[in-house]
Amino acid sequence: MNEITVLDAVTAFADWMEPTAAELDAIEREMPLILADVDLIDAQIIAMDHTPNDVDTRRVRRALARVLTEYRVLANRTTDAVGGAA
């Protein structure tokens, strides 16, 4: 049986396991899309909680439109940084 030693527990949280500055920057760039996805999931959960009505339908459509907009913005920003065309 493998036993976890104190050394394993300490090295599991070593500094080199932290996200790099580039990874944190990528997360920051993607945050609007992540938040839009969360809003879409929230709207879908609300619609599933009861019989969907017109307000639920509009809420889901708005959330989906926001996800698509944020995805487009992120994709264009990424291709601009790389030098490609969107």
Beta strands, then each sheet from edge to edge (+ up, - down):
end
